Amino acid sequence: MFVCHRAPCHSCSRHPRICCQSSHSSPHLNNRFTNITRDFKGTLDYILYTSDSLAPGALLELPEEAEVKPRPSAGLPNDTWSSDHIALMAAFHYRQGAGSG
């Protein structure tokens, strides 16, 4: 996922375009989810960051569907997972030379 905010916020032309990436969007994570119910499985939550100055160093591993949904009629929340959303966590580091200039 790549999100670009092209229009200035609040009618202020001093704010440049802000480009963000999602920390958990990569080809090997594309079958993951942050919410699952009996009739829905999808991503509702994101950690967005500016890729020109930050790079993800570590990501909390997302669970497999079988771990979260033990039976077809189950979903989130349940006896094992108390929230209706899967937690996302990422550790970032500054890119070399970011902010200088």
N, C-alpha and C positions, 0 to 999 in steps of 0.2 A: 504494500500500500504506500502510495506517495501522495502527500497532501500539500497543495500550494495555496496559500492565502494571497491572492493577486490584488485585491482591492485594499486601499488604505483603510485602517480601522477608524471608526468614529469620524469619518470625513476629514482625517488628518493626513496630509500628503507627506509628512515627515517620516512616517513609518515605511520601511522598505518591505518588499515581498518576503514572507516568511515561508521557507520550505522545510518540511518535516518528513521523517520516515518513521515507520512503526518498528519498534524493537523486535517484535515477534513475527515479522513478515519476512519469511525466506522460503525458498522452494521446499525444504524438508519439513517445514512447519505448516504448510498450506492446508493440511487436513485437520488442523487443530481447532479448538473452540474455547470460548470463555463462558458459554451458557448452553445448557442442554436440558430439554424437557422431553416429554413423551412424543411431542410433535415437532420439535425444533432443535436444531444443532447449528450453532453459528458463533461468530465472533462479534461481541458487543463492546469489548473493552480493548483499549490500546494504550501503549506508552509511546508518546511521540517525542522525537528529539530532532535537533538540527544537525544534520550530517556533516556540515562544513566544519563544525567545531567539536563534535562529540562522536565517539565510536563505542558501541556496546562491547563490554569486555566479558560479561557473563550474563546468562539468562536463567531464571528459574525454570526448570524443566516442566513442561506441561504434561498432565496425565493422559493416559490412553482412555478411550471411551469406556472400555470394560471396567476400568478402575472407578470411574465416577458413576456409571449407570449399570449397576449389577444385574438388573432385570429389565426387560423391554418396557414395562409400564412405569419404571422409575425415572426420575430426573433430579434436578437440583432444586432446592436442597433435599437431603435425605439423611439417613441415620449416620452416615460416615462423613458427609460433606455438609457443613452447617450453613453455607452461603449458597445463594442462587447464581453466583458468579465464581469462576476460577480466578485465583489470585495471580497477578502478573508482577514480576520483579525483575529489574535489570540493574546491573552495575555498569557505569560508563567511565571512560577515561577521555581526557582532552586530546584532540589530535595535535600532533607536533606543529608548532607555529600558529595554532589557532589564537586569534585575538591580537596577534602582533601585526602591525601595519598601519 
